[in-house]
Amino acid sequence: MSRALPLSPPTTPGTPITPGTPSGAPASSPAGPRSPLGALLVRVRGALPVLPVVAVVALLGLPIAPSGEGGASIADAMSGLLVVGCAVRLVRDRRRPLSPGAAAVLALPVIGIAVAAADAAGPGAGLTGLTRYLQIFVLVPAAVVLLVRDRRDLRLLAWAFVALALWQGTVGVHQYVTGTGASYQGEDVRAVGTFGPTDVMGMATVVAFGLVCAVALALGSGTARQRTPAVVCALALLPPLALSFSRGAWIATALACGAQLALAGLRRAVKVGAVVAAVAVILVGGLGVGTEMLQQRLDSITQVTDAPDQSVVDRYTMWAAAVDMWRDHPLTGVGLKGFPDHRDGHASLALSSGSDIGGAGTAYSKQPLLSPHNMYLLVLSEQGLIGLLALAGNWLALLVCALRGLVRVRRAPPDGSAAAAGGGPARTATGLDCALIACGLLCWQLVDFVYADIGGPSTVLTGVCFGLVAWWALVDRVSPLSLASEAGVSPTRSAGPGASARPAASDAPDTPDAPDTPDAPDTPDAPTASDASAAPVSEAAAPPVSASAASPGSSPTPGSAKETPTR
């Protein structure tokens, strides 16, 4: 004789039914609000894997001892520890963190670097150049890719870039106001931050990175909590970038931010462009904001062919020398660190003996010209076509994958679409800020490489920058080369269990969860075969299923049809 299960108590309207609990049982009450200290500890503990990368960025804020010989800094030493730690982690975990395509893209520059190191003038120069190139273009980017777990980590590193830029910019503005900066046109007014006059591009690079990240966070965010401080930081970084007197950084920043505006949406680009143009006309044309030095520096951008200054003449001369070196050694170049040794044999008499440096706590001296100040020509002259094609292929692959990820994010349903369907405002697509960060940083770096190359204490930040771009282009679930795409996971949907170390909700950590609609309480999901096999439920604990609950869109109400007991 069969025994009927007891009837469940009637439910009241608005009482949610939690899956896995008997019907009618009230849902467990949410946990009480955490204290601010507890919430901070939770955030810090969640960001522990990426904190070493943050430490590399933060160490660039320390003062750099003035030295004309260059050498490794404390940030370079920290990046070495970062790489060693990631290698130990890979050996210990014995897992494949990247798809074969992503690993091939990251390792592509090794081909040209190894060939050029073998053709170096001596073992010391070859080993030094090999270490530096691998650090910036292979090892540090790979370590960042392995340590960044999700978009929340990428945003954290972007804010670290902004914080470092604000610190260096503050020091630079103070140097300009107090006349303690690097020497420029006979006055110690050039803002160089803590990098000193031997690395005049250091502060300009850091501030430009922070500005690009701030613009991306402002354009891609759908919440005022992130957008407002990002806009404020972007505006605060404009004066130190101007006072760096770096024409290459100005051009690269303008093009990168313009590209970010275009990628964020044509309508928004037109609005922001009109506002920026109006403000520039009012400040510069109407109020006369801007020193005479700054205006002369701006005018010199359009006079590089008609009336170039000595720095432009030196640059053109070294560019021509680099091309001549490549013609003599078209495939493999003159070898790593070989440009200074072959410079005098290929440069014309118009080349000066060096750059005049001084100020910012250092005495006047001549800095030798050891590179062509053009990354593409430096690689072409020292590594030949093999090295240039390998590096350019890596950068092109990152750019294509990053843009494809941005397109997929734009096509994905926007965050908060459910709230928008219920009458709330539509929000920005989830992950758009991360896509703009990656595309903006890569665009800035590729443009700046026309006017600069690697060298100096700030160069390690270039490796971190390429790591952020590589994570978005190769690892994020919208990437065509990610493991999620390899497994067939839809890029427009949240990744399944085990696809990420964090839930998909971390893609938009600053937006509040949409409230449950009050018209119908939640009903337990139908069990699947995998659920039944994983956690079988005894007959005595199984809740009864009413006819109203079985029909979609209905909800149990008091006084409804009597439930039929189940066996």
C-alpha positions as CSV (number, residue, x, y, z in Angstrom):
1,M,0.0,0.0,0.0
2,S,1.5,3.3,-1.1
3,R,2.0,6.1,1.4
4,A,1.1,9.6,0.4
5,L,3.5,12.4,1.3
6,P,2.2,15.2,3.6
7,L,0.7,18.3,2.1
8,S,2.9,21.4,2.1
9,P,1.7,24.5,3.9
10,P,0.1,27.1,1.7
11,T,2.3,29.9,0.5
12,T,1.6,33.6,0.7
13,P,1.8,36.0,-2.2
14,G,5.3,37.5,-2.6
15,T,7.1,34.7,-0.7
16,P,9.9,33.5,-2.9
17,I,10.5,29.8,-3.1
18,T,14.1,28.8,-3.0
19,P,15.2,25.8,-5.1
20,G,16.3,22.9,-3.0
21,T,13.9,23.7,-0.1
22,P,10.5,22.3,0.6
23,S,7.6,24.2,-1.1
24,G,6.4,27.1,0.9
25,A,9.5,27.3,3.1
26,P,10.7,30.9,3.3
27,A,13.9,31.7,1.6
28,S,16.9,32.1,3.7
29,S,17.3,35.7,4.8
30,P,20.2,37.5,3.1
31,A,23.4,38.0,5.0
32,G,23.6,41.3,6.9
33,P,25.6,44.2,5.5
34,R,29.3,43.9,5.9
35,S,31.3,46.5,7.7
36,P,33.5,48.8,5.5
37,L,36.6,47.1,6.9
38,G,35.2,43.6,6.1
39,A,34.2,44.7,2.6
40,L,37.7,46.1,2.1
41,L,39.3,42.8,3.3
42,V,37.2,40.8,0.9
43,R,38.2,43.0,-2.0
44,V,41.9,42.8,-1.1
45,R,41.7,39.0,-0.7
46,G,40.0,38.7,-4.1
47,A,42.7,40.8,-5.8
48,L,45.7,39.0,-4.3
49,P,46.8,37.2,-7.5
50,V,47.1,40.5,-9.4
51,L,48.7,42.6,-6.6
52,P,52.2,41.8,-7.8
53,V,51.4,43.5,-11.1
54,V,50.0,46.5,-9.1
55,A,53.3,46.5,-7.2
56,V,55.3,46.8,-10.4
57,V,53.2,49.8,-11.4
58,A,53.5,51.4,-7.9
59,L,57.3,51.0,-7.7
60,L,57.6,53.3,-10.7
61,G,56.4,56.1,-8.4
62,L,59.7,56.0,-6.4
63,P,62.4,58.5,-7.2
64,I,65.0,57.2,-9.8
65,A,68.6,57.8,-9.1
66,P,70.1,59.9,-11.9
67,S,72.4,57.8,-14.0
68,G,73.5,58.2,-17.6
69,E,74.2,54.5,-18.0
70,G,70.6,53.4,-17.4
71,G,70.5,50.0,-15.8
72,A,67.7,48.0,-14.1
73,S,65.4,49.7,-11.6
74,I,63.6,48.3,-8.6
75,A,60.5,48.0,-10.8
76,D,62.5,45.9,-13.2
77,A,63.6,43.6,-10.3
78,M,59.9,43.3,-9.3
79,S,59.0,42.3,-12.8
80,G,61.6,39.6,-12.7
81,L,60.1,38.2,-9.5
82,L,56.7,38.4,-11.2
83,V,57.9,36.3,-14.1
84,V,59.6,33.7,-11.8
85,G,56.5,33.4,-9.7
86,C,54.3,32.7,-12.7
87,A,56.7,30.1,-14.0
88,V,56.7,28.3,-10.6
89,R,52.9,28.5,-10.7
90,L,52.7,26.9,-14.1
91,V,55.0,24.1,-13.2
92,R,53.0,23.4,-9.9
93,D,49.5,23.5,-11.4
94,R,50.4,21.6,-14.6
95,R,47.6,23.0,-16.6
96,R,47.2,24.8,-19.9
97,P,46.2,28.4,-19.2
98,L,46.2,29.5,-22.9
99,S,44.9,28.2,-26.1
100,P,47.6,27.2,-28.7
101,G,46.8,30.2,-30.8
102,A,47.2,32.6,-27.9
103,A,50.5,31.0,-26.9
104,A,51.8,31.3,-30.5
105,V,50.9,35.0,-30.6
106,L,52.7,35.7,-27.3
107,A,55.8,33.8,-28.4
108,L,56.0,35.2,-31.9
109,P,58.6,37.9,-31.0
110,V,61.0,35.3,-29.7
111,I,62.0,34.3,-33.3
112,G,63.5,37.6,-34.3
113,I,65.0,38.4,-30.9
114,A,66.8,35.1,-30.8
115,V,68.2,35.4,-34.3
116,A,69.4,39.0,-33.6
117,A,71.0,38.0,-30.3
118,A,73.0,35.4,-32.1
119,D,74.3,38.1,-34.5
120,A,75.2,40.5,-31.8
121,A,78.7,42.0,-31.7
122,G,79.6,40.3,-28.4
123,P,78.0,37.9,-25.9
124,G,77.5,40.6,-23.4
125,A,75.6,42.9,-25.8
126,G,73.6,39.9,-27.1
127,L,72.7,38.7,-23.6
128,T,71.7,42.2,-22.4
129,G,69.6,42.9,-25.4
130,L,68.0,39.5,-25.3
131,T,67.0,39.9,-21.7
132,R,65.5,43.4,-22.3
133,Y,63.5,42.5,-25.3
134,L,62.2,39.3,-23.8
135,Q,61.2,41.2,-20.6
136,I,59.2,43.9,-22.4
137,F,57.6,41.9,-25.3
138,V,57.3,38.3,-24.0
139,L,57.9,37.6,-20.4
140,V,56.2,40.5,-18.6
141,P,53.1,40.4,-20.9
142,A,52.8,36.7,-20.5
143,A,53.0,37.0,-16.7
144,V,50.3,39.7,-16.7
145,V,48.1,37.5,-18.9
146,L,48.4,34.6,-16.5
147,L,47.7,36.7,-13.3
148,V,44.8,38.7,-14.6
149,R,41.7,36.5,-14.0
150,D,38.8,38.6,-15.2
151,R,37.7,42.1,-16.2
152,R,37.6,43.3,-12.5
153,D,41.4,42.7,-12.4
154,L,41.9,44.6,-15.6
155,R,39.9,47.5,-14.3
156,L,42.0,47.4,-11.1
157,L,45.2,47.7,-13.1
158,A,43.7,50.5,-15.2
159,W,43.0,52.4,-12.0
160,A,46.6,51.7,-10.9
161,F,47.8,53.3,-14.1
162,V,45.6,56.3,-13.4
163,A,46.9,56.6,-9.8
164,L,50.5,56.4,-10.9
165,A,49.8,59.1,-13.6
166,L,48.2,61.4,-11.0
167,W,51.2,61.1,-8.7
168,Q,53.8,61.6,-11.4
169,G,51.7,64.5,-12.9
170,T,51.5,66.2,-9.5
171,V,55.3,66.0,-9.2
172,G,55.7,67.3,-12.7
173,V,53.4,70.3,-12.2
174,H,55.3,71.1,-9.0
175,Q,58.5,71.0,-11.0
176,Y,57.2,73.4,-13.6
177,V,55.7,75.9,-11.0
178,T,58.8,75.9,-8.8
179,G,61.4,75.8,-11.6
180,T,62.9,72.5,-10.5
181,G,62.2,70.5,-13.6
182,A,64.5,69.4,-16.4
183,S,66.2,72.0,-18.5
184,Y,64.2,73.2,-21.5
185,Q,65.3,76.3,-23.6
186,G,67.6,77.4,-20.8
187,E,65.0,77.1,-18.0
188,D,64.4,74.3,-15.6
189,V,60.7,74.0,-16.3
190,R,60.2,70.7,-18.1
191,A,58.0,68.3,-16.1
192,V,59.7,64.9,-15.8
193,G,58.3,63.5,-12.5
194,T,60.5,61.3,-10.5
195,F,62.3,59.9,-13.6
196,G,64.8,62.8,-13.9
197,P,66.2,64.4,-17.0
198,T,67.8,61.2,-18.3
199,D,64.3,59.9,-19.0
200,V,62.4,62.9,-20.2
201,M,59.8,60.6,-21.8
202,G,59.1,58.7,-18.6
203,M,56.6,61.0,-17.0
204,A,54.9,61.8,-20.4
205,T,54.5,58.0,-21.0
206,V,53.0,57.4,-17.6
207,V,50.6,60.3,-17.7
208,A,49.5,59.4,-21.2
209,F,48.8,55.8,-20.1
210,G,46.7,57.1,-17.2
211,L,44.8,59.5,-19.4
212,V,44.0,56.8,-22.0
213,C,42.8,54.5,-19.2
214,A,40.7,57.3,-17.6
215,V,39.0,58.1,-20.9
216,A,38.2,54.5,-21.5
217,L,36.8,54.1,-18.0
218,A,34.6,57.2,-18.5
219,L,33.4,56.2,-22.0
220,G,32.7,52.5,-21.3
221,S,31.0,52.8,-17.9
222,G,27.3,52.9,-17.5
223,T,27.4,54.0,-13.8
224,A,28.2,57.4,-12.4
225,R,30.2,55.7,-9.7
226,Q,33.0,54.9,-12.2
227,R,32.3,57.5,-14.8
228,T,32.5,60.6,-12.7
229,P,36.0,60.0,-11.0
230,A,37.3,58.8,-14.4
231,V,36.3,62.1,-16.0
232,V,37.8,64.1,-13.2
233,C,41.1,62.2,-13.4
234,A,41.2,62.6,-17.2
235,L,40.9,66.4,-16.9
236,A,43.5,66.5,-14.1
237,L,46.0,64.7,-16.3
238,L,45.9,67.2,-19.1
239,P,48.1,69.9,-17.5
240,P,51.1,67.6,-16.7
241,L,50.9,66.0,-20.2
242,A,51.1,69.5,-21.7
243,L,54.0,70.5,-19.4
244,S,56.0,67.5,-20.4
245,F,56.7,69.2,-23.7
246,S,56.7,65.8,-25.4
247,R,55.3,66.2,-29.0
248,G,55.3,62.5,-29.6
249,A,53.2,61.9,-26.5
250,W,50.8,64.6,-27.5
251,I,50.2,63.2,-30.9
252,A,49.9,59.6,-29.7
253,T,47.4,60.6,-26.9
254,A,45.3,62.7,-29.3
255,L,45.0,59.8,-31.8
256,A,44.4,57.2,-29.1
257,C,41.7,59.2,-27.4
258,G,40.1,60.0,-30.7
259,A,40.1,56.3,-31.6
260,Q,38.4,55.5,-28.3
261,L,35.7,58.1,-28.9
262,A,35.1,56.6,-32.4
263,L,34.9,53.1,-31.0
264,A,32.6,54.1,-28.2
265,G,30.0,55.4,-30.7
266,L,29.9,58.0,-33.4
267,R,27.2,60.1,-31.7
268,R,29.2,60.3,-28.5
269,A,32.4,61.1,-30.4
270,V,30.7,64.1,-32.1
271,K,29.4,65.4,-28.8
272,V,32.6,65.1,-26.9
273,G,34.6,66.4,-29.9
274,A,32.4,69.5,-30.0
275,V,32.8,70.1,-26.3
276,V,36.6,69.7,-26.4
277,A,36.9,72.1,-29.3
278,A,34.7,74.7,-27.7
279,V,36.7,74.5,-24.4
280,A,40.0,74.7,-26.3
281,V,38.9,77.8,-28.2
282,I,37.7,79.5,-25.0
283,L,40.8,78.7,-23.0
284,V,43.5,79.3,-25.6
285,G,41.9,81.8,-28.0
286,G,39.7,83.7,-25.6
287,L,41.5,83.6,-22.2
288,G,45.0,83.1,-23.6
289,V,45.7,80.1,-21.4
290,G,49.1,78.5,-22.2
291,T,52.7,79.8,-21.9
292,E,54.7,81.0,-24.8
293,M,56.9,77.9,-24.5
294,L,53.9,75.7,-24.8
295,Q,52.6,77.5,-27.8
296,Q,56.0,77.4,-29.6
297,R,56.2,73.7,-28.9
298,L,52.8,73.2,-30.4
299,D,53.7,75.3,-33.5
300,S,56.9,73.3,-34.0
301,I,54.8,70.1,-34.7
302,T,53.7,71.7,-38.1
303,Q,57.2,73.0,-38.8
304,V,59.2,69.8,-38.7
305,T,59.9,70.0,-42.4
306,D,60.1,73.8,-43.0
307,A,62.2,74.9,-39.9
308,P,63.1,71.9,-37.8
309,D,65.0,72.3,-34.6
310,Q,68.2,70.4,-33.8
311,S,66.3,67.6,-32.0
312,V,64.3,67.0,-35.2
313,V,67.4,67.1,-37.4
314,D,69.1,64.5,-35.1
315,R,66.0,62.3,-35.3
316,Y,65.8,62.4,-39.1
317,T,69.6,61.8,-39.4
318,M,69.4,58.7,-37.1
319,W,66.3,57.4,-39.0
320,A,68.3,57.6,-42.3
321,A,71.2,55.8,-40.5
322,A,68.9,53.0,-39.4
323,V,67.6,52.5,-42.9
324,D,71.2,52.3,-44.2
325,M,72.1,49.6,-41.6
326,W,69.1,47.6,-42.7
327,R,70.1,47.8,-46.3
328,D,73.5,46.4,-45.5
329,H,71.9,43.5,-43.3
330,P,68.4,43.1,-44.6
331,L,67.4,39.8,-43.0
332,T,69.0,39.8,-39.5
333,G,70.1,43.3,-39.0
334,V,73.3,44.4,-37.2
335,G,72.5,42.5,-34.0
336,L,71.0,43.5,-30.7
337,K,72.6,46.6,-29.2
338,G,74.4,47.1,-32.5
339,F,72.9,50.5,-33.5
340,P,75.4,52.7,-31.4
341,D,78.4,50.8,-32.9
342,H,77.2,51.3,-36.5
343,R,75.7,54.8,-36.1
344,D,78.7,56.9,-37.0
345,G,79.4,54.8,-40.2
346,H,76.0,55.5,-41.6
347,A,75.0,58.9,-40.2
348,S,75.6,62.2,-41.9
349,L,77.5,65.2,-40.5
350,A,74.3,66.9,-39.4
351,L,74.1,64.6,-36.4
352,S,75.0,66.4,-33.2
353,S,77.2,64.9,-30.5
354,G,74.3,64.4,-28.0
355,S,71.3,65.8,-26.2
356,D,71.8,68.5,-23.6
357,I,70.4,67.4,-20.3
358,G,70.3,69.0,-16.9
359,G,68.1,70.3,-14.1
360,A,65.9,68.3,-11.8
361,G,68.8,67.9,-9.4
362,T,71.5,66.9,-11.9
363,A,74.3,68.9,-13.5
364,Y,74.5,69.8,-17.1
365,S,75.8,67.0,-19.4
366,K,75.6,65.6,-22.9
367,Q,73.6,62.4,-23.3
368,P,74.8,60.3,-26.3
369,L,72.3,59.4,-29.0
370,L,72.2,55.6,-28.8
371,S,68.9,54.9,-30.6
372,P,67.0,56.3,-33.6
373,H,64.0,57.2,-31.4
374,N,61.8,55.1,-33.6
375,M,60.9,51.6,-32.5
376,Y,60.2,50.3,-35.9
377,L,63.5,51.5,-37.4
378,L,65.4,50.3,-34.3
379,V,64.0,46.8,-34.8
380,L,64.6,46.9,-38.5
381,S,68.2,48.0,-38.1
382,E,69.1,45.6,-35.3
383,Q,66.9,42.6,-36.1
384,G,66.2,42.9,-39.8
385,L,63.1,41.9,-41.6
386,I,62.8,38.7,-39.5
387,G,62.6,40.6,-36.3
388,L,60.3,43.4,-37.6
389,L,57.9,40.9,-39.1
390,A,57.8,38.9,-35.9
391,L,57.2,41.9,-33.6
392,A,54.8,43.6,-36.1
393,G,52.9,40.3,-36.5
394,N,52.5,40.1,-32.7
395,W,51.2,43.6,-32.5
396,L,48.9,43.2,-35.5
397,A,47.4,40.0,-34.1
398,L,46.7,41.7,-30.7
399,L,45.1,44.7,-32.5
400,V,42.8,42.5,-34.6
401,C,41.8,40.3,-31.7
402,A,41.2,43.3,-29.5
403,L,39.0,45.0,-32.1
404,R,37.0,41.7,-32.6
405,G,36.5,41.5,-28.9
406,L,35.2,45.1,-28.8
407,V,32.8,44.3,-31.7
408,R,31.5,41.2,-29.9
409,V,31.0,43.3,-26.7
410,R,29.1,45.9,-28.6
411,R,26.8,43.3,-30.0
412,A,26.2,41.6,-26.7
413,P,23.1,42.5,-24.6
414,P,23.8,45.6,-22.5
415,D,24.2,45.2,-18.8
416,G,20.9,46.0,-17.0
417,S,18.8,45.1,-20.1
418,A,16.2,43.5,-17.8
419,A,15.9,46.7,-15.9
420,A,15.6,48.6,-19.1
421,A,12.8,46.3,-20.2
422,G,11.0,47.1,-17.0
423,G,11.1,50.8,-17.7
424,G,14.6,51.5,-16.3
425,P,17.3,53.3,-18.2
426,A,19.5,51.2,-20.6
427,R,23.1,50.7,-19.5
428,T,26.3,50.4,-21.4
429,A,27.4,47.0,-22.7
430,T,29.3,45.0,-20.1
431,G,33.0,45.0,-20.8
432,L,33.0,48.0,-23.1
433,D,35.4,49.9,-20.8
434,C,37.8,47.0,-20.8
435,A,37.7,46.8,-24.6
436,L,38.4,50.6,-24.8
437,I,41.3,50.3,-22.4
438,A,43.0,47.6,-24.4
439,C,42.4,49.2,-27.8
440,G,43.4,52.7,-26.5
441,L,46.6,51.5,-24.9
442,L,47.7,49.5,-28.0
443,C,46.8,52.4,-30.3
444,W,48.8,54.8,-28.2
445,Q,51.8,52.5,-28.1
446,L,51.9,51.8,-31.8
447,V,51.7,55.6,-32.6
448,D,54.3,56.5,-30.0
449,F,56.7,53.9,-31.4
450,V,57.0,56.2,-34.4
451,Y,58.7,58.9,-32.2
452,A,60.2,56.8,-29.4
453,D,61.6,53.4,-28.6
454,I,62.3,51.3,-25.5
455,G,64.8,52.5,-22.9
456,G,64.8,54.0,-19.4
457,P,63.1,53.0,-16.1
458,S,59.6,53.5,-17.4
459,T,60.0,50.9,-20.1
460,V,58.8,48.1,-17.8
461,L,55.4,49.8,-17.9
462,T,55.3,49.1,-21.6
463,G,55.5,45.4,-20.9
464,V,52.6,45.7,-18.4
465,C,50.6,47.6,-21.1
466,F,51.1,44.8,-23.6
467,G,50.1,42.3,-21.0
468,L,46.7,44.1,-20.4
469,V,46.1,44.3,-24.2
470,A,47.1,40.6,-24.6
471,W,44.7,39.5,-21.9
472,W,41.8,41.2,-23.5
473,A,42.8,40.1,-27.0
474,L,43.7,36.5,-26.2
475,V,42.1,35.4,-22.9
476,D,38.8,37.2,-22.3
477,R,35.8,35.1,-23.3
478,V,35.0,37.4,-26.3
479,S,38.4,36.8,-27.8
480,P,38.5,34.5,-30.8
481,L,41.7,32.9,-29.4
482,S,40.5,32.3,-25.9
483,L,39.9,28.9,-24.3
484,A,36.2,29.7,-24.1
485,S,36.0,30.2,-27.8
486,E,38.0,27.0,-28.3
487,A,35.5,25.1,-26.1
488,G,32.6,26.5,-28.1
489,V,31.2,28.8,-25.4
490,S,29.2,31.7,-26.7
491,P,31.1,35.0,-26.3
492,T,27.9,36.9,-25.7
493,R,26.8,34.8,-22.8
494,S,28.3,34.3,-19.4
495,A,30.9,31.6,-19.3
496,G,29.9,28.3,-17.8
497,P,31.2,26.8,-14.6
498,G,35.0,26.5,-14.5
499,A,35.5,28.9,-17.4
500,S,36.5,31.7,-15.1
501,A,37.9,32.0,-11.6
502,R,35.0,34.4,-10.8
503,P,31.3,34.5,-11.6
504,A,30.2,36.6,-14.6
505,A,28.7,39.1,-12.3
506,S,32.2,40.5,-11.7
507,D,32.1,42.0,-15.2
508,A,30.1,44.9,-13.7
509,P,31.0,45.1,-10.1
510,D,29.8,48.6,-9.6
511,T,26.2,48.2,-10.8
512,P,23.6,47.1,-8.3
513,D,21.7,44.0,-8.9
514,A,18.3,44.5,-10.6
515,P,15.4,43.9,-8.1
516,D,13.2,40.9,-8.5
517,T,9.9,41.6,-10.2
518,P,7.1,41.5,-7.6
519,D,4.4,40.1,-9.9
520,A,5.5,36.5,-9.7
521,P,7.6,34.7,-7.1
522,D,10.5,32.6,-8.2
523,T,9.9,28.9,-8.7
524,P,12.5,26.2,-8.5
525,D,14.1,25.3,-11.8
526,A,13.4,21.9,-13.3
527,P,16.0,19.4,-12.3
528,T,18.3,18.2,-15.0
529,A,19.8,14.8,-15.5
530,S,23.2,16.0,-14.2
531,D,21.6,17.5,-11.1
532,A,19.7,14.3,-10.4
533,S,22.9,12.2,-10.7
534,A,25.0,14.7,-8.7
535,A,22.6,15.1,-5.8
536,P,19.7,12.6,-5.6
537,V,16.7,13.7,-3.5
538,S,14.8,11.2,-1.4
539,E,11.1,10.8,-2.0
540,A,10.3,11.8,1.5
541,A,12.1,15.2,1.1
542,A,10.7,15.9,-2.4
543,P,8.2,18.9,-2.4
544,P,4.8,18.4,-4.0
545,V,4.2,20.0,-7.4
546,S,0.9,21.8,-7.8
547,A,-0.9,22.2,-11.1
548,S,-0.6,26.0,-10.9
549,A,3.1,25.8,-10.3
550,A,3.7,23.5,-13.2
551,S,2.2,25.9,-15.7
552,P,4.5,28.7,-16.8
553,G,3.7,32.2,-15.6
554,S,1.4,31.1,-12.7
555,S,2.1,31.6,-9.1
556,P,0.6,29.9,-6.0
557,T,-2.0,32.0,-4.2
558,P,-4.1,31.4,-1.1
559,G,-7.4,29.7,-1.9
560,S,-6.3,28.3,-5.1
561,A,-7.1,24.7,-6.3
562,K,-6.2,22.1,-3.8
563,E,-2.8,20.5,-4.4
564,T,-2.8,16.8,-5.2
565,P,-0.5,14.7,-3.0
566,T,2.3,13.0,-4.8
567,R,3.4,9.5,-4.1
